[in-house]
């Protein structure tokens, strides 16, 4: 396996872990539906954020980026279109262990005015 292939496997594994953790958190937040967008390389789905979260007719898109991954041209275009139509899309970058997940859950709690769950 080349260094590039190894890096791709590592970033994909980390991104899947973050997606799973975030999916569980979204389910725990009252009245929020998290929708995992899985691109199928169809033109109508290219560039969508990883998650669209909805509550009370208000939506927010969450995209996770693990360095060195960058936006695709399709994502830049789609995010711009979503914003032009009044939708919020946030990019949460993994700058340190767990940082992207923390940022995404903080964004949802702030946007929907939810309190932190305590056990």
N, C-alpha and C positions, 0 to 999 in steps of 0.2 A: 504494500500500500504506500502510495506517495505521501509526502507531507501535506499536500493540498487535499488529498482524499481523506487523510486522517483528521485534518482540521474540519472538513465538511461533516464528517461523522460526529465529531465532538460537538460542534455547534448545533447540529440537528438534534442530538440527544439532549442537550441542555435546553433547547427550545421546547421540545416535547415535554420535558419535566416541568418547565415553567407553565406551559399551556394546561397541563393536568392540574397543577397546584391552583392555578387561577380559576379553572373550571369549577373546582370544588368550592372555592371561596365565593364565586358568583352564585352558586346554588344556595349557599348559607345566608346570603344577603336577602332580606325580606322583599318579596314582590319583584325581584329582578330576574329576568331571563337572559342567560348568556348563550349566544349562538356562536358556535365555532365554525368559522368559514374554512372549508377545505377546498382550495382551488382544484379544478379538474382540467386545467389548461383550456378551458372554454373562454372565448372572447368576452362573454357576458360576466364572467366571474373573476377575471384577471385583475389584480390590483386591489382587491377588497382587503380590509383589515382582518387580522386574525380573529377578532371577536367583535360582535355588535351586541351591546347590552341595552335593554329596553326597560323602561318603567314609566308609567303614567304618560305614555305617548312621547317620552323624551328619550332620545337615543344617543349613545356615545360609542365610538369605535376605538378599539385598543389594538395596537400593532406592537408586537415584541420584536426587538432587533438585538441579535447577539453579534458583537464584533467578531470578525470583520465584515459581516453581512451589511449590505447597503440597500437602499430603495431601488426597486426596478423602475423602469420608465412607466410601466403600467400603473404601479403604485403611486408615483408622483402625480400622474394624470388623474387617477381615480380619487385620491385624497383631495385634490384641488376641486374636483367636481362635487364631492360630498360637502366640502366647506362652503362652496358657492350656494348650495341648497340648504344652508343653515345647520348642517351636521357637524358635530365635534369629532375629531379623530386625533388621538394622542399616540405618540410613539414612545414606548418605554424601553430604554436601553439597559442592557445588563452591564453596568459599569463596575460592578463588584458582585460577589455572591448574594443572590436574593434581591438585588436592588430593583430589577425590572418588575418583579412580582410586587414588592412593597409599593413602588410608585403607582402601579396599575390599581391596586386595591385602594390606595389613598385617593386616587382620582375618582374612583367610583363612589367612595364614601362621601367625598366632598361634593361631587356633582349631584348625588341623590340625597344629600343631607342625612346620611345614615351614621348611627353610632357604632363604635368599635364593639365587636362581639367579645364578651368576657366569659370565660368558663368557670 
